[in-house]
């Protein structure tokens, strides 16, 4: 379909700003893009995007001028012109999201976009997805897209739909009538975007995917917070970790293809295949054949279908010890079957439990990134210091880039400044 023309009557906005938190994937390692279950929450740390009309253009024809406090210089985007950015550059996310909005909703008013963040980059807390969500919502408000008919018909006020669409912006897929185009290179799902847009303070959300669905929110124990240890091993999904990330995703796609061929079915996701019959897992294992694929399927089934609901059930009945036991099992399975752990994250998860954390596990895409630990709020700062000290002693090469963060299970994305029409 051809892109509609933006309505100039809906573009008279002086400023639009969104604060979008990072997310903590508590359970659900590499399950969302397979249609599986995830248990997670928003973090207290966030990316904020401020969009204003671009009135003083640095160069003729500039459609978007973007700046980030985390990087020197600026990014000047011209419509239909490739900026030639290298893999891993933060501007690739900006360019991808801006081009997708223009393709789906029509030309946008020239804008200046400024990012600020207290969310660590490439840490596994999805700073890149937070940037995409913040950018898209700030530009949508600046352009008045959320007042338009197309947004109303395809996305409305449904944050689950927003999450699915913004995930499609990253992975390049089509969402409903909003046609896809080149994404950032990762073939991921919408877990990150859902956690950012649909979380509740003090609770963990259990969501399913393909299509995205909210199952329940369960309370964290009173007085407990997360301490995040950032390993210092970069987990940039469009950089060095891209091939490893996509290898895990491709194994799911290959397994599903073999299942559908063997059974004559047309299941959209591995989760749908697993849930199709009582003996589906055994038949799926026989259909995939290849040992590497069988290992990938085994991990998915246990993480998605067993660990996520078991962890949520434990919190619902106030069983913190049971929750901790599931976290230990999830970590061990990631090390043994998923293969997305590095020595640093393995050591951090083990030392967190040794230091008295009620539960702990690595999270995110893996191949670096972060580990969460659940501890009493009163002990959090001391625990964080001891955890980091032990880690940097054992991995001195990571001392310059490792850090710890104390965070609540916090609120979802929100506009910072109400839209003001001229």
C-alpha positions in Angstrom: 0.0 0.0 0.0 1.2 3.6 -0.6 1.9 5.7 2.4 -0.7 8.2 3.3 0.1 11.9 3.3 0.6 13.5 6.8 -2.1 16.0 7.7 -0.5 19.4 8.1 -3.3 20.5 10.5 -2.0 17.9 13.0 1.6 18.9 13.0 1.4 22.2 14.9 3.1 21.0 18.1 5.8 22.9 19.9 7.4 20.0 21.7 6.8 16.3 22.5 8.7 14.1 24.9 8.5 10.5 26.1 10.4 8.7 28.9 10.8 5.0 28.1 12.3 2.7 30.7 14.7 -0.2 30.1 13.4 -3.6 30.8 14.5 -6.5 33.0 13.8 -9.9 31.5 13.4 -11.9 34.7 12.5 -15.2 32.9 12.1 -15.9 29.2 15.5 -16.1 27.6 15.1 -16.1 23.8 11.5 -17.2 24.0 9.4 -14.2 22.7 10.3 -14.5 19.0 9.2 -18.2 19.3 5.8 -17.2 20.6 6.7 -18.2 24.1 6.2 -16.8 27.6 8.2 -14.1 29.3 8.2 -12.7 32.9 9.6 -9.2 33.3 9.2 -5.6 34.3 10.3 -2.1 33.5 13.4 -0.7 35.2 13.7 2.7 37.0 16.4 3.8 34.4 15.2 5.2 31.1 15.8 6.9 27.8 14.1 10.2 27.2 13.5 11.7 23.8 12.5 15.3 23.2 11.2 16.3 19.8 10.9 19.8 18.5 10.2 21.3 15.1 13.5 21.9 13.2 13.4 25.6 12.4 17.2 26.2 12.0 18.4 23.6 9.6 22.1 22.9 9.5 21.8 21.8 5.9 19.2 22.1 3.2 16.8 19.2 3.1 17.5 17.8 6.5 14.4 15.9 7.8 15.7 14.9 11.2 18.5 16.2 13.3 19.3 13.9 16.2 21.6 14.3 19.2 22.4 12.1 22.2 24.1 13.1 25.4 26.0 9.8 25.3 27.8 10.5 22.0 29.7 13.3 20.4 28.3 15.1 17.4 24.9 14.8 15.8 23.1 12.8 13.1 21.5 14.7 10.2 19.1 12.6 8.2 17.9 13.5 4.7 14.8 11.7 3.3 15.7 8.8 1.0 19.4 9.2 1.6 21.5 6.5 3.2 23.7 8.1 6.0 26.2 5.3 5.6 26.5 4.5 9.3 28.6 1.5 10.5 27.1 -1.5 12.3 26.5 -0.9 15.9 26.1 2.9 15.5 23.3 4.3 17.6 22.1 6.3 14.5 21.1 3.1 12.8 18.2 2.7 15.2 17.2 6.3 14.7 17.4 6.0 10.9 15.4 2.7 10.8 12.6 4.0 13.0 12.4 7.4 11.2 12.2 5.8 7.8 9.6 3.2 8.9 7.3 5.9 10.4 7.6 7.9 7.1 6.9 4.8 5.0 3.8 3.9 7.1 2.3 7.3 8.0 3.7 9.7 5.4 6.3 12.4 5.5 6.9 13.9 8.9 7.6 17.5 9.8 11.3 18.3 10.0 12.3 17.7 13.6 15.1 18.0 16.1 15.4 15.1 18.4 17.4 15.0 21.6 18.1 11.9 23.7 19.2 11.6 27.3 19.6 8.5 29.3 20.6 7.0 32.6 20.2 3.5 31.1 23.5 1.7 30.4 24.2 1.1 26.8 24.6 -2.4 25.4 24.0 -3.9 28.9 21.1 -6.3 28.1 18.5 -3.8 29.5 17.4 -2.9 25.9 18.7 0.6 25.7 18.4 0.3 21.9 14.8 -0.7 21.9 14.0 2.1 24.5 15.6 4.5 22.1 13.4 3.3 19.2 10.2 3.5 21.3 11.0 6.9 22.7 11.9 8.2 19.3 8.8 6.8 17.6 6.3 8.1 20.2 7.9 11.5 20.5 7.9 12.0 16.7 4.3 10.6 16.5 3.1 13.2 19.0 5.0 16.0 17.3 3.4 15.0 14.0 0.0 14.4 15.4 0.0 10.8 14.2 -1.9 9.5 17.2 -4.8 11.8 16.3 -4.9 10.4 12.7 -7.2 7.7 11.3 -4.5 5.2 10.4 -3.0 5.2 13.9 -6.5 4.9 15.3 -7.4 1.9 13.1 -4.2 -0.1 13.4 -2.8 0.9 16.8 -5.3 3.0 18.7 -4.6 3.3 22.4 -3.7 -0.4 22.7 -0.1 -0.6 24.2 0.2 -4.2 23.3 -0.4 -3.2 19.6 2.2 -0.4 20.0 4.7 -2.9 21.3 4.1 -5.3 18.4 4.4 -2.5 15.8 7.6 -1.0 17.3 9.1 -4.5 17.5 8.3 -4.8 13.8 10.1 -1.6 13.2 13.3 -3.1 14.6 13.0 -6.6 13.0 11.6 -5.3 9.6 8.4 -7.3 9.6 4.9 -6.1 8.5 2.4 -5.3 11.2 -1.2 -5.5 10.1 -1.4 -3.0 7.2 1.8 -1.2 8.2 4.3 -2.7 5.7 7.7 -3.7 6.8 11.0 -2.6 5.5 14.7 -3.1 6.4 15.1 -3.3 10.2 18.2 -3.0 12.3 19.4 -6.6 11.5 18.2 -8.6 14.4 15.4 -11.1 14.0 13.9 -10.6 17.5 10.5 -10.4 19.0 8.5 -7.8 21.0 9.4 -8.7 24.6 11.5 -5.6 25.2 8.9 -3.2 23.8 6.0 -4.9 25.7 7.9 -4.6 29.0 8.6 -1.0 28.4 5.1 -0.1 27.5 2.9 -2.4 29.6 4.6 -2.8 33.0 3.1 -2.0 36.4 5.1 -0.7 39.4 6.1 -3.4 42.0 4.9 -6.2 39.8 6.2 -8.6 37.2 4.2 -9.1 34.0 3.8 -12.4 32.3 3.2 -12.0 28.6 2.9 -14.4 25.6 3.8 -13.6 22.0 2.7 -14.2 18.4 0.3 -12.6 19.0 1.3 -10.6 22.1 -1.0 -11.2 25.0 -1.1 -10.2 28.6 -1.5 -13.2 31.0 -1.1 -11.7 34.4 0.9 -9.4 36.7 2.3 -10.9 39.9 3.7 -8.9 42.9 7.3 -8.8 43.9 7.8 -9.4 47.7 7.5 -6.2 49.7 10.8 -4.6 50.4 12.7 -6.3 47.5 14.5 -4.6 44.6 16.7 -5.7 41.8 20.4 -5.1 41.7 21.8 -5.2 38.2 25.4 -6.1 37.5 26.5 -4.9 34.1 29.3 -7.2 33.1 31.1 -4.8 30.8 31.0 -7.3 28.0 29.1 -5.4 25.3 25.8 -7.0 24.2 25.2 -4.7 21.2 22.7 -6.6 19.1 23.6 -4.8 15.8 27.3 -5.0 16.4 29.5 -7.9 17.5 26.6 -10.0 19.0 24.5 -9.9 15.9 25.5 -13.2 14.4 25.2 -15.0 17.7 21.8 -13.5 18.4 20.5 -14.4 15.0 21.9 -18.0 15.3 19.6 -18.6 18.3 16.7 -17.1 16.4 17.4 -19.0 13.2 17.5 -22.3 15.1 13.9 -21.7 16.2 12.8 -20.9 12.6 14.5 -24.0 11.3 12.8 -26.2 13.9 9.4 -24.8 13.2 9.9 -25.3 9.4 10.8 -28.9 9.9 7.8 -29.4 12.2 5.4 -27.9 9.7 6.8 -30.0 6.9 6.7 -33.2 8.8 3.1 -32.7 10.1 1.5 -30.8 7.3 0.6 -28.1 9.7 1.1 -24.3 9.3 1.9 -23.2 12.9 3.0 -19.6 13.1 5.3 -20.1 16.1 7.2 -22.8 17.9 5.0 -22.2 20.9 1.9 -23.0 18.8 3.5 -26.2 17.7 4.5 -27.2 21.2 0.9 -26.6 22.5 -0.9 -28.3 19.6 -1.2 -31.7 21.2 -0.2 -33.6 24.4 2.5 -35.5 22.5 3.7 -32.5 20.4 7.0 -32.1 22.1 8.1 -35.6 21.4 6.9 -35.4 17.8 8.7 -32.1 17.4 11.9 -33.5 18.7 11.6 -36.4 16.2 10.8 -34.0 13.4 13.8 -31.6 13.9 16.3 -34.5 14.0 19.4 -32.4 14.1 21.0 -32.5 17.6 21.7 -28.7 17.7 18.1 -27.9 16.9 16.8 -30.5 19.4 18.9 -28.7 22.1 17.5 -25.3 21.1 13.9 -26.7 21.2 14.6 -28.3 24.6 15.7 -25.0 26.0 12.7 -23.2 24.7 10.2 -25.7 26.1 11.7 -25.7 29.6 12.2 -21.9 29.8 8.9 -20.9 28.2 6.5 -23.6 29.2 7.9 -24.6 32.6 10.1 -21.9 34.2 8.1 -18.8 33.4 4.8 -20.0 34.8 6.5 -21.7 37.7 8.2 -18.5 38.7 5.0 -16.5 38.4 3.1 -19.1 40.4 5.8 -18.9 43.2 5.4 -15.2 43.5 1.6 -15.4 43.6 1.8 -17.7 46.6 4.6 -15.8 48.3 7.2 -18.6 47.8 10.4 -16.6 47.5 12.6 -19.7 47.9 10.7 -21.4 45.1 11.2 -18.4 42.9 14.9 -18.5 43.6 15.2 -22.1 42.8 13.6 -21.6 39.4 16.0 -18.7 38.7 18.9 -21.1 39.4 17.5 -23.7 37.0 17.0 -21.1 34.3 20.5 -19.9 34.6 21.9 -23.4 34.4 19.8 -24.2 31.4 21.0 -21.1 29.6 24.6 -22.2 30.2 24.1 -25.8 29.2 21.5 -25.5 26.3 21.1 -22.0 25.0 24.8 -21.2 24.8 24.4 -17.4 25.2 26.4 -17.1 28.4 30.0 -15.9 28.8 32.3 -16.6 31.7 31.6 -13.2 33.2 27.8 -13.6 33.4 28.1 -17.2 34.7 30.4 -15.9 37.5 28.1 -13.0 38.3 25.0 -15.2 38.7 26.9 -17.7 40.9 28.4 -15.0 43.1 25.1 -13.2 43.6 23.7 -16.4 45.2 26.8 -16.8 47.2 26.4 -13.3 48.6 22.8 -14.0 49.7 20.6 -12.9 46.8 17.1 -14.5 47.0 17.3 -15.1 43.2 19.7 -14.3 40.4 20.1 -14.9 36.6 21.6 -13.5 33.5 19.1 -11.9 31.1 18.7 -10.3 27.8 20.1 -11.4 24.4 23.2 -12.7 26.2 26.7 -13.0 24.8 27.6 -10.4 27.4 25.2 -8.0 29.1 23.9 -8.1 32.6 22.7 -10.3 35.5 19.9 -9.5 37.9 19.8 -10.3 41.6 16.7 -9.9 43.9 17.7 -8.6 47.3 16.1 -6.7 50.2 15.9 -3.0 49.6 17.7 -2.2 52.8 20.7 -4.4 51.7 20.8 -3.3 48.1 23.6 -0.8 48.2 25.9 -2.9 50.3 25.1 -6.0 48.2 25.9 -4.1 45.0 29.3 -2.9 46.3 30.3 -6.4 47.4 29.1 -8.0 44.2 31.0 -5.5 42.0 34.1 -5.8 44.2 34.2 -9.6 43.9 33.5 -9.4 40.1 36.3 -6.9 39.3 38.7 -8.9 41.5 38.0 -12.0 39.5 37.8 -10.2 36.1 40.1 -7.2 36.4 40.0 -6.6 32.6 36.3 -5.6 33.1 36.8 -3.2 35.9 36.7 -0.1 33.7 33.4 -1.0 32.1 31.5 -3.0 34.8 29.0 -1.4 37.1 26.0 -2.0 39.3 22.5 -0.5 39.4 19.8 -0.6 42.0 16.3 -0.5 40.4 12.7 -1.1 41.3 10.2 -3.0 39.2 9.0 0.3 37.9 6.4 2.2 35.8 5.9 1.9 32.0 6.7 4.5 29.4 5.0 7.8 29.7 4.8 11.2 28.0 7.0 13.8 29.8 5.3 16.9 28.4 1.7 17.0 27.2 1.2 17.8 23.6 0.5 21.5 23.2 -1.1 22.7 19.9 -0.3 26.1 18.6 
